[in-house]
Amino acid sequence: MAGPFQWRLFEKEPYEAVYQHQKQLVEQRIRQEIHDTLLLGEHSHVITLGRGSHLENICKNTDVPVVEIERGGDVTYHGPGQLVGYPIFQLQEGERDLHRYLRNLEEVLIRVLKHFDIEGRRNPGWTGVWVGDHKIASIGVAVRKWVTYHGFALNVSTNLSYFGLINPCGLPSAVMTSFAALLQEASPDVYAMPIVQNCVIQETSEVFGRSLIPSDQESAFGAV
């Protein structure tokens, strides 16, 4: 095991607030003041532009906020019903390979999907997780002094029409899918957000070889 990690939840918080919180946690992790930490939650509606973004991939005028950030990748959308995960992990000797790190994030999500009898896969040449010809999870990361931030967005009950505002990661918006779209015969209780969150926490522990310690909810979102 590389060491312990804890998880913290946020709920439909504005993107900018969580983004600033991430950066504070990164500095704390660099100074060894906190354990590795996985932030999990949902954002209110936002479009984010990564380092590889092309403005022409914003297709329509919209009141949805647009935020430029330093993660890799192109334009994407976040919003309610989408589980976003931000690992604030200090990569140890033997882990300091960003391609490996990205593949591990994909592996976490592929394993999560398997819990719900959804067959996720990698798509050569594209970072993220796919189901057949549709994309269910996007990934974009950044690293500072070998501490990771930003992360993944997994469409659970996301309103997919919001992807129509953009070409997500340069792709047609119709390529995006979700648990709800794939499991139309199932009760939404089957893939309720707390259930998916728990699967992500457990699979993160397994894939990244980090022991899970109880979440310090007093220092969850907003308290640093």
N, C-alpha and C positions, 0 to 999 in steps of 0.2 A: 504493500500500500504506500502511496506517495504521501499520505497524511490525511488529516480529517478535513471535512468541509461541512458547512451548515447552509441551510436555505432560509430565505426571507421572502415574504410575499408582498406584493403591492396590488392595488385594485383600481383599475381604470384611471390611473394617475396620468396627468398631462406628461407628454413625452419629455419636455425640457426638464421638469423636476426630477424624473428618474435618471435622465442623462447626467445631470449634475451630481446626483447621488452616486451613480456609478463611478464618476471621476474621483469623488471623495474616497470611496471604498478602494479604488486602485491605489491611491496614495497611502492609505492605511495599510494595505496589503504589502506594498513595497517596504514600508517601515516595520513590517512584522507585528503590527498592532491588532490584526484580526486574522482569523482562519480564512482559508479559501471559502468563498461565499457564492451561492447560486441565487440570484434574484429571479423570481418568477412572478408573472402577473399579466394584466391586460392594460393596454393603453386606451385613452380616448383617441378619436380619429386623428391620424397624422400621416403625412407622406415624408419619408426620409430619403436624402440623397447621399449616397456613399461616394468614396473617392473616384470611382469609375463611372459616375453618373453622366448621362447625356440629357440635357434639358428638354430635348425634343421628345423624350419618353414621358413627359407630363403632357397628356393628350387634351385635357379640358381645363378651362378656368374653374376654380373651385374655392370654396371657403375653408376647405380642410387645410390646416397649417402645413407648411413645407419647411423642413429643417435640414440644413447641411451638417453632416457629421463626418468623422474620420474613419469609419469602418470601411472595409473593402466592399466592392460591389456597386451596383447601379441603384436605380430608384425602386422603392417598395412602399407598401402601405401597411400600417398597423391600426388596429381598432378593436372594439369589443368582440368577444368570441374568439379571439386569437391569443394563444398562449405564447408569450414572449419569455425567453430565458437568457439571462446575462451571467455567464460564469466569470466571476472575478477570481481567477485561478493563477497561482504562481507556478509557472512551468518549471519543473525540476530538471536536473541533468538527465538526459535520456528522453525528455519530453519536448525539448526545444526544437521542434520541427513543425512549422505552421501547417504544412500539408497534412501531416499526421494528426494535428489538432483538429483540422476541419473534418477529416475522415472520421475522427472519434465523435464529433458532434453529430455527424450524419448517422453513425452507428447507434448512438443513443436514441435518435428519433425513429430509426428503422425498427429497433427493438420495442419502442413504445407502441408503434403502429401494430406490431405483431400481437400485442395484448388484446387488440380489438379485431383480430383476424383481417387486418389490412396488410397487404404485401407491399411494403415500401422498397424502393431501390434507389441506387445512385444512377445518375445520367452522365456518362462520360463527357467531359468538357463543361459541365455545369455544376456549380456548388449548390447543394440543397438536397431535398428528398422528394422523390417522385412516386406516384402510383400509376402504373401504366404510362400513358402519355401526358398525364397531368401532374402538376407540381403542388405538393401539399405543405412544404416547409422551405423557407428561405433562410440562408445563413450569410452573415457578414460580420467580420471580427476586426478587432484592433488589438495591439499589444504595446505595453509600455514597460520597459525593463523586465521583460518576460512575465508580466502580469497581464492576463487577457481581460478584455471587456467587449461590449456589444455581444452578439451571439446569434440566436435563432428565433424564428417566428413560425409557429405551427398553427395552421388553420383548423380550428375545432368547430365552432359554430359561426364562424366569420361570415358577415354579409359580403359575399363575393362580388356583388355589383360595384363595390368601392374600387376594386381593381380596374374597373373600366375607366377610371380617371387617369390611368398610367399604362405604360407598357412595363409590367413588373420585370425587373432585371433585363429589360430589353425584349421581353417576350410578349406575345399577344395576351391580353387579359383573360381570354377564355381558357388558357392553359391552367389556371389556378383551380384547385379543388379543396375540399375540406372533409372532416369527419362527417358532418351533417349531410353533405352531398353524396358521400359514398355509402352511408349507413341509413338510407332513407326508410328502410323497413324496421329499423331499431328505434326504441324509445330514446329520446335525448338523455334520459337518466343514465343510459349505458355509458355515454361518453361525457358525462358531466365534468366540468372543469376541475373540481377537486380530485376526481379519479385520475384524469390525465396528468395533473400536476404530480400526484403521488407516483405514478409510473415514471415520469421524467426524473424525479428525485432518486428513485431506486436504481434506474438504469444508468444515471450519471455516476452513481457510486460504483457500479460494476464496471462500466467501460473505462472510467478514468482511474480506477484503483484507489479510490479515496473513501475512507470510512465516514459514515454519516454520524454527525453529532446533533443533539437537539437544537432546534432553532431558538435563538434568543429573541422572542417576539417583542420584548421591550426595546430592542434596538433594530426592529424591522424598519420599514421604509421611513425615512425622514429623520431618524435619530442617529447621529454619528459623533 
